């Protein structure tokens, strides 16, 4: 009998003020289930060990942290390596898939492992946890009936402007909210591009540090954002994880 692939949610960032930073964001049952696993596939082994160390404070791990098997799966992992990552499951062991932040397999290379698990008739069980994309959509006030996540937009200014206009046309035609993310140190550049490229009435939401004490969510028109930026009133989002959303 094969094992089960558990899709384990991670936090969206660390709340350093809390004595139990997982309490309000990861359900107790998910914490307990995670603590019993011996095999993990992680986007980053170092940060996963840090996550498990915090978990261990309130839900003791089944083995000492150094004895747990943690394999890495990231954007640099070749496709052929996926078969070795799935071997523990084929041998009957349960495995936890953990992303760098948020839920696995959404804007995350773990989706490739999940696909292979289905091909091998391995049970996949997603566990409840925070998704920055859904939290941003919930808090934006934009259309939650129809939406699309577009990953990262081009870094080249001309290509980015072209892509923004394409997405704005789609948003207007389908009344569809468009979501995307950016490398945190480029947040200001992205907001400037949106406010300059979108039509004045297009609604733009900037959602930063979701689920943390420093969380901010602000929705305004492109014209309003442009005015704020001209007045040096940009959000406090430099080098902070941010989700951008807009609706034409």
C-alpha positions in Angstrom: 0.0 0.0 0.0 1.3 3.4 -0.9 1.6 6.3 1.5 -0.4 9.6 1.4 1.0 12.9 0.1 0.0 15.6 2.6 0.0 19.2 1.3 1.0 21.1 4.4 0.4 24.8 4.7 3.2 27.1 5.9 2.9 30.6 7.4 3.1 33.6 5.2 5.8 35.1 7.5 6.9 34.9 11.1 5.1 36.8 13.8 8.0 37.5 16.2 5.7 38.9 18.9 3.7 35.8 19.5 4.7 32.9 21.8 2.9 30.5 19.5 3.1 32.1 15.9 1.3 29.1 14.4 -1.8 29.3 16.6 -3.9 31.7 14.7 -2.9 30.6 11.2 -2.4 26.8 11.1 -5.2 24.7 12.5 -4.4 22.5 15.5 -5.3 19.3 13.7 -3.0 20.3 10.8 -0.1 21.0 13.3 -0.7 17.6 15.0 -0.8 15.7 11.7 2.4 17.4 10.5 4.3 16.6 13.7 3.7 12.9 13.1 5.4 12.8 9.7 9.0 11.5 9.1 9.4 12.4 5.4 9.1 15.9 3.9 9.6 17.4 0.5 10.3 21.1 0.8 10.9 24.1 -1.4 13.7 25.0 1.0 15.1 22.6 3.6 16.5 25.3 5.9 13.3 27.3 6.3 11.3 24.0 6.6 13.5 23.0 9.6 12.8 26.4 11.1 9.1 25.8 10.6 9.2 22.4 12.2 11.3 23.7 15.1 8.5 26.1 15.9 5.9 23.4 15.5 7.9 21.1 17.9 7.4 23.7 20.7 3.7 22.9 20.9 3.4 19.5 19.1 6.4 17.3 19.7 7.8 15.8 16.5 7.8 12.1 16.0 11.6 12.1 15.7 14.4 14.5 16.6 14.5 17.2 13.9 17.9 16.1 12.6 16.5 12.6 12.0 13.7 13.7 9.7 14.1 13.2 6.0 13.8 16.5 4.1 14.3 16.5 0.4 14.2 19.7 -1.7 11.9 20.5 -4.7 12.2 23.9 -6.2 12.4 25.6 -9.6 15.8 24.2 -10.2 14.8 20.6 -9.6 14.9 18.6 -12.9 11.8 16.7 -13.9 13.6 13.4 -13.7 14.3 13.9 -10.0 10.6 13.8 -9.1 10.6 10.0 -9.3 13.2 9.8 -6.5 11.1 12.2 -4.4 8.1 10.0 -4.7 9.9 6.7 -3.8 9.1 7.0 0.0 5.4 7.2 -0.9 5.6 4.1 -3.1 7.3 2.3 -0.2 4.3 3.0 2.0 5.5 6.1 3.9 3.4 9.3 4.3 5.1 12.4 3.0 4.5 16.1 3.7 4.9 18.6 0.9 5.8 22.1 2.3 6.1 25.3 0.3 8.3 28.3 1.3 5.2 30.2 2.3 1.5 29.6 2.2 -0.1 26.5 0.6 1.8 24.0 -1.5 1.3 23.5 -5.3 -0.2 27.0 -5.8 2.3 29.3 -7.5 4.7 26.6 -6.3 6.8 23.9 -8.0 5.2 21.3 -5.7 2.4 21.0 -8.3 4.7 18.8 -10.3 5.0 16.3 -7.5 1.3 16.3 -6.9 0.7 15.6 -10.6 3.1 12.6 -10.5 1.4 11.3 -7.3 -1.9 11.2 -9.2 -0.3 9.4 -12.1 1.0 6.8 -9.6 -2.4 6.5 -7.9 -1.0 7.9 -4.6 -3.6 9.5 -2.3 -3.2 13.3 -2.1 -4.6 15.2 0.9 -4.5 19.0 0.9 -4.6 20.5 4.4 -6.2 23.8 5.4 -4.0 26.8 5.7 -3.3 30.4 4.5 -3.2 31.4 0.8 -2.0 34.9 0.2 -3.9 35.0 -3.1 -7.2 34.1 -1.6 -6.7 36.4 1.4 -5.8 39.2 -0.9 -8.9 38.6 -3.0 -11.1 38.4 0.1 -9.9 41.7 1.4 -9.8 43.6 -1.9 -13.5 44.2 -2.5 -12.9 43.2 -6.1 -14.8 40.4 -8.0 -14.5 37.1 -6.2 -16.8 35.3 -8.6 -14.3 35.4 -11.5 -10.6 35.9 -11.1 -7.2 34.7 -12.5 -3.8 34.4 -11.0 -1.0 35.4 -13.5 2.2 34.7 -11.6 4.9 37.3 -12.2 4.7 39.9 -14.9 7.6 40.7 -17.2 10.5 42.7 -15.7 11.2 44.6 -18.9 9.2 47.9 -18.7 7.8 47.8 -22.2 6.8 44.1 -22.0 5.3 44.7 -18.5 3.2 47.6 -19.8 1.9 45.6 -22.7 1.0 42.7 -20.4 -0.8 45.0 -18.0 -2.9 46.4 -20.8 -3.7 42.9 -22.0 -4.8 41.8 -18.6 -6.9 45.0 -18.2 -8.6 44.4 -21.5 -9.4 40.8 -20.3 -10.6 42.1 -16.9 -12.9 44.6 -18.6 -14.3 42.1 -21.1 -14.9 39.3 -18.6 -15.4 41.4 -15.4 -12.5 39.3 -14.0 -10.2 40.3 -11.2 -6.5 39.9 -12.2 -4.0 38.8 -9.5 -0.2 38.7 -9.6 2.9 38.9 -7.4 6.2 40.6 -7.7 9.7 40.2 -6.2 9.3 42.3 -3.0 12.1 44.8 -3.8 10.3 45.7 -7.0 6.9 46.5 -5.4 7.1 50.2 -5.9 8.0 49.8 -9.6 5.0 47.5 -10.1 2.6 49.9 -8.4 4.0 52.8 -10.6 3.6 50.7 -13.7 0.0 49.8 -12.8 -1.0 53.4 -11.9 0.5 54.7 -15.2 -0.6 51.9 -17.5 -4.2 51.2 -16.3 -7.1 53.5 -17.1 -7.9 56.0 -14.4 -11.0 54.2 -13.1 -9.5 50.7 -12.8 -9.5 49.5 -9.2 -6.1 48.4 -7.9 -5.5 46.6 -4.6 -2.2 46.2 -2.8 -2.2 43.5 -0.1 1.0 43.3 2.0 2.1 41.0 4.8 -1.1 39.1 4.8 -2.0 37.3 8.1 0.8 39.2 9.9 0.5 41.9 12.5 1.9 44.3 9.8 -0.8 43.4 7.3 -2.2 46.2 5.1 -4.8 46.0 2.3 -5.7 49.0 0.3 -7.9 49.3 -2.8 -8.2 52.6 -4.8 -8.5 53.7 -8.4 -5.4 53.9 -10.7 -5.8 57.7 -10.7 -5.8 57.8 -6.9 -2.8 55.6 -6.6 -1.0 57.8 -9.2 -1.8 60.8 -7.0 -0.5 59.1 -3.9 2.7 58.2 -5.5 3.2 61.7 -6.7 2.8 62.9 -3.1 5.3 60.3 -1.9 2.5 58.4 -0.1 3.4 54.9 -1.3 2.4 51.9 0.9 4.9 50.6 3.4 5.7 47.5 1.3 9.3 47.7 0.3 10.8 44.2 0.5 7.5 42.9 1.9 5.5 40.0 0.3 2.7 41.7 -1.6 -0.2 40.5 -3.8 -1.4 42.9 -6.5 -5.0 42.8 -7.8 -7.0 44.9 -10.2 -10.4 45.0 -11.8 -11.2 47.2 -14.8 
